[in-house]
Amino acid sequence: MPAFNWYKGDFETILKNTDSNLLKKNIALETWISSTKKGSSLKFEQINNDRIYEHFHYHYGLQKFDTALLFLYSYLFQLRHLILRN
């Protein structure tokens, strides 16, 4: 197994960039691992919303879908969880 250089950066920035959201943290982690394995020196703290969404869209082939519809579905799904939780 090749040795990789892992650059985390500032933990508070990581939390801020992922809005303390576990799904975003997971996608950010996948992005960081993928980039590092490709030889990038990307720090985990540099992965912001744009990079998270870019990785998510690319990894799951979502560029084939209408973005507005995808965001509407995500919003409604999130709203459903808020209603069920209360």
LOBA-362382 format. One record per residue (C-alpha): residue in three letters; z negated, x negated, y. Coordinates in steps of 0.25 Angstrom, whole numbers, plus 2048, in hexadecimal, padded with zeros to 3 digits. Each point is the difference from the previous one (the first is absolute). Layout:
BEGIN
<pt><resn>ALA</resn><zz>Z</zz><xx>X</xx><yy>Y</yy></pt>
...
// end
This chain:
BEGIN
<pt><resn>MET</resn><zz>800</zz><xx>800</xx><yy>800</yy></pt>
<pt><resn>PRO</resn><zz>804</zz><xx>7FA</xx><yy>80D</yy></pt>
<pt><resn>ALA</resn><zz>7F5</zz><xx>7FE</xx><yy>80B</yy></pt>
<pt><resn>PHE</resn><zz>801</zz><xx>809</xx><yy>80C</yy></pt>
<pt><resn>ASN</resn><zz>7FA</zz><xx>7FE</xx><yy>80E</yy></pt>
<pt><resn>TRP</resn><zz>7F9</zz><xx>80C</xx><yy>804</yy></pt>
<pt><resn>TYR</resn><zz>7FD</zz><xx>802</xx><yy>80E</yy></pt>
<pt><resn>LYS</resn><zz>7F7</zz><xx>80C</xx><yy>803</yy></pt>
<pt><resn>GLY</resn><zz>7FD</zz><xx>7FF</xx><yy>80F</yy></pt>
<pt><resn>ASP</resn><zz>7F5</zz><xx>808</xx><yy>807</yy></pt>
<pt><resn>PHE</resn><zz>7FA</zz><xx>80B</xx><yy>7F7</yy></pt>
<pt><resn>GLU</resn><zz>7FD</zz><xx>809</xx><yy>80C</yy></pt>
<pt><resn>THR</resn><zz>80F</zz><xx>800</xx><yy>804</yy></pt>
<pt><resn>ILE</resn><zz>803</zz><xx>804</xx><yy>7F2</yy></pt>
<pt><resn>LEU</resn><zz>7F7</zz><xx>80C</xx><yy>801</yy></pt>
<pt><resn>LYS</resn><zz>806</zz><xx>804</xx><yy>80D</yy></pt>
<pt><resn>ASN</resn><zz>80E</zz><xx>7FE</xx><yy>7FC</yy></pt>
<pt><resn>THR</resn><zz>7FE</zz><xx>809</xx><yy>7F4</yy></pt>
<pt><resn>ASP</resn><zz>7F7</zz><xx>80A</xx><yy>807</yy></pt>
<pt><resn>SER</resn><zz>7F6</zz><xx>7FF</xx><yy>7F5</yy></pt>
<pt><resn>ASN</resn><zz>809</zz><xx>807</xx><yy>7F7</yy></pt>
<pt><resn>LEU</resn><zz>800</zz><xx>7FC</xx><yy>7F1</yy></pt>
<pt><resn>LEU</resn><zz>80F</zz><xx>804</xx><yy>7FE</yy></pt>
<pt><resn>LYS</resn><zz>804</zz><xx>7F8</xx><yy>80C</yy></pt>
<pt><resn>LYS</resn><zz>7F7</zz><xx>7F4</xx><yy>7FB</yy></pt>
<pt><resn>ASN</resn><zz>807</zz><xx>801</xx><yy>7F2</yy></pt>
<pt><resn>ILE</resn><zz>80E</zz><xx>800</xx><yy>806</yy></pt>
<pt><resn>ALA</resn><zz>7FC</zz><xx>7F5</xx><yy>80A</yy></pt>
<pt><resn>LEU</resn><zz>7FB</zz><xx>7F8</xx><yy>7F4</yy></pt>
<pt><resn>GLU</resn><zz>80D</zz><xx>802</xx><yy>7F8</yy></pt>
<pt><resn>THR</resn><zz>808</zz><xx>7FC</xx><yy>80C</yy></pt>
<pt><resn>TRP</resn><zz>7F7</zz><xx>7F3</xx><yy>802</yy></pt>
<pt><resn>ILE</resn><zz>801</zz><xx>7FC</xx><yy>7F1</yy></pt>
<pt><resn>SER</resn><zz>80F</zz><xx>803</xx><yy>7FF</yy></pt>
<pt><resn>SER</resn><zz>802</zz><xx>7F7</xx><yy>80D</yy></pt>
<pt><resn>THR</resn><zz>7F7</zz><xx>7F5</xx><yy>7FB</yy></pt>
<pt><resn>LYS</resn><zz>807</zz><xx>7FF</xx><yy>7F3</yy></pt>
<pt><resn>LYS</resn><zz>80D</zz><xx>7FF</xx><yy>807</yy></pt>
<pt><resn>GLY</resn><zz>7FB</zz><xx>7F4</xx><yy>808</yy></pt>
<pt><resn>SER</resn><zz>7FC</zz><xx>807</xx><yy>80D</yy></pt>
<pt><resn>SER</resn><zz>7F4</zz><xx>7FB</xx><yy>807</yy></pt>
<pt><resn>LEU</resn><zz>7FD</zz><xx>80E</xx><yy>805</yy></pt>
<pt><resn>LYS</resn><zz>7F2</zz><xx>803</xx><yy>803</yy></pt>
<pt><resn>PHE</resn><zz>7F9</zz><xx>80D</xx><yy>7FB</yy></pt>
<pt><resn>GLU</resn><zz>7FC</zz><xx>803</xx><yy>80E</yy></pt>
<pt><resn>GLN</resn><zz>80E</zz><xx>7FF</xx><yy>805</yy></pt>
<pt><resn>ILE</resn><zz>804</zz><xx>80C</xx><yy>7F7</yy></pt>
<pt><resn>ASN</resn><zz>800</zz><xx>80C</xx><yy>80A</yy></pt>
<pt><resn>ASN</resn><zz>805</zz><xx>80F</xx><yy>7FF</yy></pt>
<pt><resn>ASP</resn><zz>80E</zz><xx>7FC</xx><yy>801</yy></pt>
<pt><resn>ARG</resn><zz>800</zz><xx>7F6</xx><yy>7F5</yy></pt>
<pt><resn>ILE</resn><zz>7F8</zz><xx>80A</xx><yy>7F7</yy></pt>
<pt><resn>TYR</resn><zz>80A</zz><xx>80B</xx><yy>802</yy></pt>
<pt><resn>GLU</resn><zz>80C</zz><xx>7F6</xx><yy>7FE</yy></pt>
<pt><resn>HIS</resn><zz>7FA</zz><xx>7FB</xx><yy>7F3</yy></pt>
<pt><resn>PHE</resn><zz>7FD</zz><xx>80E</xx><yy>7FC</yy></pt>
<pt><resn>HIS</resn><zz>80E</zz><xx>806</xx><yy>803</yy></pt>
<pt><resn>TYR</resn><zz>807</zz><xx>7F4</xx><yy>7F9</yy></pt>
<pt><resn>HIS</resn><zz>7F7</zz><xx>7FF</xx><yy>7F4</yy></pt>
<pt><resn>TYR</resn><zz>801</zz><xx>80F</xx><yy>7FD</yy></pt>
<pt><resn>GLY</resn><zz>80E</zz><xx>802</xx><yy>804</yy></pt>
<pt><resn>LEU</resn><zz>7FC</zz><xx>80A</xx><yy>80B</yy></pt>
<pt><resn>GLN</resn><zz>80B</zz><xx>7FB</xx><yy>80A</yy></pt>
<pt><resn>LYS</resn><zz>809</zz><xx>80B</xx><yy>7F8</yy></pt>
<pt><resn>PHE</resn><zz>7F7</zz><xx>80B</xx><yy>806</yy></pt>
<pt><resn>ASP</resn><zz>800</zz><xx>806</xx><yy>80D</yy></pt>
<pt><resn>THR</resn><zz>7F5</zz><xx>7F9</xx><yy>808</yy></pt>
<pt><resn>ALA</resn><zz>7FB</zz><xx>80C</xx><yy>808</yy></pt>
<pt><resn>LEU</resn><zz>7FF</zz><xx>809</xx><yy>7F3</yy></pt>
<pt><resn>LEU</resn><zz>7F8</zz><xx>7F5</xx><yy>7F9</yy></pt>
<pt><resn>PHE</resn><zz>7F6</zz><xx>7FF</xx><yy>80C</yy></pt>
<pt><resn>LEU</resn><zz>7FF</zz><xx>80F</xx><yy>800</yy></pt>
<pt><resn>TYR</resn><zz>7FD</zz><xx>800</xx><yy>7F2</yy></pt>
<pt><resn>SER</resn><zz>7F6</zz><xx>7F5</xx><yy>801</yy></pt>
<pt><resn>TYR</resn><zz>7F9</zz><xx>807</xx><yy>80C</yy></pt>
<pt><resn>LEU</resn><zz>7FF</zz><xx>80D</xx><yy>7F8</yy></pt>
<pt><resn>PHE</resn><zz>7FB</zz><xx>7FA</xx><yy>7F4</yy></pt>
<pt><resn>GLN</resn><zz>7F5</zz><xx>7F9</xx><yy>809</yy></pt>
<pt><resn>LEU</resn><zz>7FD</zz><xx>80D</xx><yy>806</yy></pt>
<pt><resn>ARG</resn><zz>7FE</zz><xx>806</xx><yy>7F3</yy></pt>
<pt><resn>HIS</resn><zz>7F6</zz><xx>7F6</xx><yy>7FC</yy></pt>
<pt><resn>LEU</resn><zz>7F8</zz><xx>802</xx><yy>80D</yy></pt>
<pt><resn>ILE</resn><zz>800</zz><xx>80F</xx><yy>7FE</yy></pt>
<pt><resn>LEU</resn><zz>7FB</zz><xx>7FF</xx><yy>7F1</yy></pt>
<pt><resn>ARG</resn><zz>7F6</zz><xx>7F6</xx><yy>804</yy></pt>
<pt><resn>ASN</resn><zz>7F9</zz><xx>809</xx><yy>80A</yy></pt>
// end
